[in-house]
Amino acid sequence: MTTISLYNAGKRYFQEWIFRHLNYTFESGKSYAITGPNGSGKSTLLQVIAGAMELSEGKLNYMENHTVLPAEKIYTRISYCAPYLELVEEMTLAEFLQFHHTCKPFLPGLTITQIMEACELTKAARKPIRYFSSGMKQRVKLAQAVFSDTAAVFLDEPCTNLDKEGLEWYHALVRNYCMNRIIIISSNDEAEYAFCQYEIAMASLKP
């Protein structure tokens, strides 16, 4: 059982508070959406929860089986996908997935071949990623997050550059591989988070 808890959490840039006095706990097996228009602070909150950005005030706790996880270990238990994160485009798909696996192992029992098949990218296994379409690159970004053996999956605008078929693939991916973990999605598109059980509206967090 994993929980991520925010206690009286706040983040500001210069004199403007993005959110403040936030108390919230995320739990394994539950899905959450962070919603709001562009510029409302969705990605900022997601990065704070992921431990990639420091709070201006308050506290963030990761717990596994009622034991607090040290801050330096948090990155091993989370995976992250966002449009602004880059792939190693000089590598082929097979090389990139192998490289990623050495840094953050994939879910038990899954081979790189199976992951490429699940992404419908087997034919591109030996193709350098720099030659992929934007939709193919997004599939790779989602794959490296969803297939990593982590307790929490963070997805920022996960369907960027995906077409209708890609959207359906994304929903199947989440349904098949994420539902026993913490999944948090930052988005202003309901099609990306319609399955989420809980919603955190950024407008409600403004001081």
NORVEN-V409388 format. One record per residue. N is the residue number from 1. RES is the residue in one small letter. PSI is psi as a letter, one per 40 degrees, with the letter a starting at -180 (NA if undefined). NEAR is the number of other C-alpha atoms within 10 Angstrom. Layout:
# NORVEN-V409388
N:RES:PSI:NEAR
N:RES:PSI:NEAR
This chain:
# NORVEN-V409388
1:m:h:13
2:t:h:20
3:t:i:20
4:i:h:20
5:s:h:18
6:l:h:20
7:y:h:15
8:n:f:14
9:a:i:19
10:g:i:24
11:k:h:22
12:r:i:15
13:y:h:8
14:f:b:6
15:q:e:6
16:e:h:10
17:w:h:15
18:i:d:20
19:f:i:22
20:r:i:18
21:h:f:16
22:l:h:18
23:n:h:14
24:y:i:13
25:t:h:13
26:f:h:20
27:e:i:19
28:s:i:18
29:g:e:15
30:k:i:16
31:s:h:23
32:y:i:21
33:a:h:26
34:i:h:22
35:t:i:22
36:g:i:18
37:p:i:13
38:n:h:10
39:g:e:10
40:s:e:17
41:g:e:23
42:k:d:26
43:s:d:20
44:t:d:19
45:l:d:21
46:l:d:21
47:q:d:18
48:v:d:19
49:i:d:21
50:a:e:23
51:g:e:18
52:a:e:13
53:m:h:13
54:e:i:16
55:l:i:19
56:s:d:15
57:e:i:14
58:g:a:16
59:k:i:15
60:l:h:21
61:n:h:18
62:y:h:23
63:m:h:16
64:e:h:14
65:n:f:9
66:h:e:10
67:t:h:11
68:v:h:13
69:l:h:16
70:p:i:10
71:a:d:11
72:e:e:8
73:k:e:10
74:i:d:19
75:y:d:14
76:t:e:15
77:r:e:18
78:i:i:21
79:s:i:23
80:y:h:21
81:c:h:22
82:a:i:19
83:p:d:15
84:y:e:7
85:l:h:8
86:e:i:10
87:l:i:16
88:v:g:14
89:e:e:15
90:e:e:13
91:m:i:16
92:t:i:19
93:l:d:27
94:a:d:20
95:e:d:18
96:f:d:20
97:l:d:23
98:q:d:16
99:f:d:14
100:h:d:16
101:h:d:18
102:t:d:9
103:c:d:11
104:k:h:20
105:p:i:18
106:f:i:23
107:l:i:14
108:p:h:9
109:g:e:6
110:l:h:12
111:t:i:14
112:i:d:19
113:t:d:14
114:q:d:12
115:i:d:19
116:m:d:20
117:e:d:13
118:a:d:14
119:c:e:18
120:e:f:13
121:l:e:15
122:t:d:17
123:k:e:10
124:a:e:16
125:a:d:18
126:r:e:12
127:k:h:17
128:p:h:17
129:i:d:22
130:r:e:15
131:y:e:13
132:f:i:16
133:s:i:10
134:s:d:13
135:g:d:15
136:m:d:19
137:k:d:21
138:q:d:21
139:r:d:23
140:v:d:23
141:k:d:20
142:l:d:25
143:a:d:20
144:q:d:22
145:a:d:22
146:v:d:26
147:f:e:23
148:s:i:26
149:d:g:19
150:t:i:21
151:a:d:22
152:a:i:29
153:v:h:25
154:f:h:24
155:l:h:25
156:d:h:23
157:e:g:19
158:p:d:23
159:c:e:25
160:t:h:16
161:n:e:16
162:l:h:18
163:d:a:11
164:k:d:9
165:e:d:8
166:g:d:18
167:l:d:17
168:e:d:14
169:w:d:18
170:y:d:20
171:h:d:16
172:a:d:12
173:l:d:18
174:v:d:16
175:r:d:12
176:n:d:11
177:y:e:13
178:c:e:21
179:m:e:14
180:n:e:16
181:r:i:19
182:i:h:23
183:i:h:25
184:i:h:25
185:i:h:24
186:s:h:27
187:s:i:22
188:n:e:18
189:d:h:14
190:e:d:11
191:a:d:12
192:e:d:22
193:y:e:24
194:a:d:13
195:f:e:14
196:c:i:16
197:q:d:10
198:y:i:15
199:e:h:16
200:i:h:15
201:a:h:16
202:m:d:18
203:a:d:14
204:s:e:9
205:l:e:16
206:k:h:16
207:p:NA:12
